[in-house]
């Protein structure tokens, strides 16, 4: 199979979807790999590194997209790339369709087979989402601490406090991979942390494993409403697989929050769990609504591309190899996990949560291939 790796074009996105070791493995499997010139530079990977691994480096995105049978990316196609998404092409990347109507309609129109990292499921786990959730969860505390600084519109609060001055209060909504990584970082910096989740078994687990400065509370609208006024930093870390994130913080709650408090909405990729969240970029990451600083960068791990690229490709490469070996149709027939990753096929939506988000009919993948 001809596998293409284009350069990511999202603002200040430095990740690349494959590393030289992955190229070597795919070439050894008998595939041809093309990489757009400069695709790996943000992650410290040169064109020569790719060439030595067996890839062919092409000059333009068009060259890569049009010559490939399968495209492997990090982030969803953007409007300049929509025209490349044709019915005989397989795309494997993070799509996050549910909050993105324009993207969804473009993929329906193009007819490509769209396999998503974020819905590939094994026994209730999302292994291709996990590494970037780990990075985003840990980063959320770094950027949140930065936003709390006075020069960025924050309250001027040091996350861990100092002797004689109390630490910041951090509220983490969601006890999954993002949430637990955020809480670990915040606790390690000395903050007073509260984690909220709707799964009692998860809360029991968190209560056992987290540090003494982390408390757990069952998540309900009333519990969120009563605790958010005390929070200096709120981390939105909720996830419903494939679906739009639930809105847990309506705008009315902001009136009760402290001026200069901060919301870092990691769920922005899925629409955000705060009503006032909007997607931002690393070039202009935050904004203020009703006195509350909002951070809504939709590709947070792109700020640490070296770490993120290697963490992501450690998880994705086995599935890239399997999808390339089987081809899209046989992958859906033979592999339940890759079938779970398929969200769109030849203009039809195959994932129930995506179809529900836009009032479309869902077509089971097995019935289409």
Secondary structure, DSSP 8 states (H G I E B T S, - for coil): -EEEE----STT----S--HHHHHHHHHTT-EEEEETTTTGGGT--HHHHHHHT-EEESSHHHHHHH-SEEE-SS---HHHHTT--TT-EEEE----TT-HHHHHHHHHH--EEEEGGG--BTTB-HHHHHHHHHHHHHHHHHHHHHTSGGGTS----TT-BTTB---EEEEE--SHHHHHHHHHHHHTT-EEEEEES-HHHHHHHHHHS-TTEEEEE--HHHHHHHHTT-SEEEE----TTS-----B-HHHHTTS-TT-EEEEGGGGGT-SBTT---BBTTB-EEEETTEEEE-BTTGGGGGHHHHHHHHHHHHHHHHHHHHHH-HHHHHHH-HHHHHHEEEETTEE--HHHHHHHT--B--HHHH-
